[in-house]
């Protein structure tokens, strides 16, 4: 992740990480046929709704209740951390100055947190067969269909 090599890049990475997670939360709700809500819905409320919707559809996210609770607390912690990092240091709030001690490692942390959460949610949606499937060799993509002869 050498692309997060400056304080400005760290700030952008923090903002983009939260936006990526917000998008996957909305996709999750959509795939689970839940109302996505309005565009101004608070990030943590959106996260809670997506976590609950996933839990309702997945019988086993962990081997037992304690594991499921621990997993849910971990996901909630990632959401809380991304929200706080973005509010403190990320782009989007029109801050006039660059935080003095913001370092590239903070941006990389935000990216890693976001990717971990997204990877877990996407794999869960895939386990539920709720992701679009790629074309097989037997199928023809719509753009590749033969045009009728004139």
C-alpha positions in Angstrom: 0.0 0.0 0.0 2.8 2.4 -0.9 0.3 4.8 -2.5 -0.6 6.1 0.9 2.7 7.8 1.3 1.9 11.3 2.3 -0.3 13.0 4.9 -2.6 14.3 2.2 -2.9 10.8 0.7 -3.6 9.4 4.2 -6.4 11.9 4.6 -7.9 10.9 1.3 -7.6 7.2 2.0 -9.4 7.6 5.3 -12.3 9.4 3.6 -12.4 6.9 0.7 -12.4 4.0 3.1 -15.5 5.2 4.9 -17.2 5.9 1.5 -16.4 2.4 0.3 -17.9 0.8 3.5 -21.0 3.0 3.2 -21.5 1.8 -0.3 -21.2 -1.9 0.6 -23.6 -1.4 3.5 -26.2 0.0 1.1 -25.6 -2.8 -1.4 -26.0 -5.3 1.5 -29.4 -3.8 2.4 -30.4 -3.8 -1.2 -29.4 -7.4 -1.8 -31.2 -8.5 1.4 -34.3 -6.6 0.1 -34.3 -4.1 2.9 -35.0 -0.4 2.5 -31.7 1.4 1.8 -32.9 4.6 3.4 -32.1 8.1 2.4 -28.8 9.5 1.5 -28.4 11.3 4.7 -28.8 8.3 7.0 -26.1 8.3 9.7 -23.2 5.9 8.9 -23.4 4.0 12.2 -27.2 3.6 11.9 -26.7 2.3 8.4 -24.1 -0.1 9.7 -26.3 -1.4 12.5 -29.2 -2.0 10.0 -26.9 -3.9 7.6 -25.4 -6.0 10.4 -28.9 -6.9 11.7 -30.1 -7.7 8.2 -27.2 -10.0 7.6 -27.5 -11.7 11.0 -31.2 -12.4 10.3 -30.3 -14.1 7.0 -27.3 -16.1 8.1 -28.0 -18.9 10.5 -24.4 -19.3 11.4 -21.9 -16.5 11.2 -19.9 -18.2 13.9 -20.0 -21.6 15.6 -22.1 -20.4 18.6 -23.8 -17.5 20.2 -20.7 -16.2 22.0 -18.8 -16.3 18.7 -21.6 -14.5 16.9 -21.7 -11.8 19.5 -17.9 -11.4 19.3 -18.1 -11.1 15.5 -20.9 -8.5 15.7 -18.9 -6.4 18.2 -15.9 -6.6 15.9 -17.8 -5.4 12.9 -19.4 -2.6 15.0 -15.9 -1.6 16.2 -14.6 -1.4 12.7 -17.5 0.8 11.7 -17.1 3.0 14.8 -13.3 3.4 14.1 -13.8 4.3 10.5 -16.4 6.8 11.4 -14.2 8.5 14.0 -11.1 8.5 11.8 -13.0 10.0 9.0 -14.6 12.6 11.2 -11.3 13.6 12.8 -8.9 13.3 9.9 -10.6 12.4 6.6 -11.8 14.4 3.7 -15.3 15.8 3.5 -15.6 18.1 6.5 -13.9 21.1 4.9 -11.0 21.2 7.5 -8.8 24.3 7.0 -5.6 22.6 8.3 -3.9 19.3 7.9 -3.8 17.4 11.2 -0.1 17.7 12.4 0.5 14.1 13.4 -1.5 12.4 10.7 0.8 9.8 9.1 0.5 7.5 6.1 0.1 4.5 8.4 -3.2 6.0 9.6 -4.5 6.0 6.0 -3.3 2.4 5.5 -5.0 1.4 8.8 -8.3 2.9 7.5 -7.9 1.1 4.2 -7.2 -2.2 5.9 -10.2 -1.9 8.2 -12.5 -1.1 5.3 -11.1 -4.0 3.2 -11.5 -6.5 6.0 -15.2 -5.5 6.6 -16.0 -5.4 2.8 -14.3 -8.8 2.3 -16.4 -10.3 5.1 -19.7 -8.8 3.9 -19.1 -9.8 0.2 -18.1 -13.3 1.1 -21.3 -13.6 3.3 -23.4 -12.3 0.4 -21.7 -14.7 -1.9 -22.5 -17.6 0.6 -26.1 -16.5 0.4 -26.0 -16.5 -3.4 -26.9 -12.8 -3.5 -24.2 -11.6 -5.8 -24.5 -11.3 -9.5 -22.9 -14.3 -11.2 -20.5 -13.9 -14.1 -21.3 -15.2 -17.5 -20.5 -18.8 -18.2 -18.9 -20.0 -21.4 -22.4 -21.0 -22.6 -23.8 -17.5 -22.2 -23.2 -14.5 -24.4 -22.8 -11.1 -22.8 -25.4 -8.7 -24.1 -22.9 -6.6 -26.0 -21.5 -9.7 -27.8 -24.8 -10.9 -29.2 -24.9 -11.2 -33.0 -26.6 -8.5 -34.9 -29.3 -9.5 -37.4 -28.2 -9.5 -41.0 -29.7 -6.6 -43.1 
